[in-house]
Amino acid sequence: MTDELAEIDEHTPAFLDFAVSADATDNTAVFEITADAADDLEAMAGALSWVRAAIHAAGGSTRGWSIAGVGAVEVEALATTC
């Protein structure tokens, strides 16, 4: 997954950075994506799309993928410009 996210990062100007952590005890992963976006919705849509693309590129499946199925999703603006 991290190799695939690095590939997306390299070729996608709006994808600025990422971090991934996992917890094998509860079978979860946390993806932190930094994106250049006009608003929170655009940032979230991009981040979810990039993570899903990385899962597919790594040979995984996203059957039943939806915002509800993804788990907790948070968007935090780091900086805004006018």
Residue pairs with C-beta under 8 A, 6 or more apart in sequence:
1 20
1 29
1 54
1 55
1 58
1 60
2 20
3 58
4 53
4 54
4 55
4 57
4 58
5 18
5 20
5 31
5 50
5 51
5 54
6 18
7 57
8 15
8 50
8 53
8 54
9 15
9 16
9 17
9 18
12 50
13 36
14 35
14 36
14 37
14 46
15 33
15 34
15 35
15 46
15 50
16 34
16 35
16 36
17 33
17 34
18 31
18 32
18 33
18 34
19 31
19 32
20 29
20 30
20 31
20 32
21 29
21 30
22 28
22 29
22 30
23 29
28 71
31 47
31 51
33 43
33 46
33 47
33 50
33 51
34 78
35 42
35 43
35 46
35 47
37 43
37 46
40 75
40 77
41 75
43 75
44 73
44 75
48 67
48 70
48 73
52 62
52 65
55 61
55 62
56 62
67 73
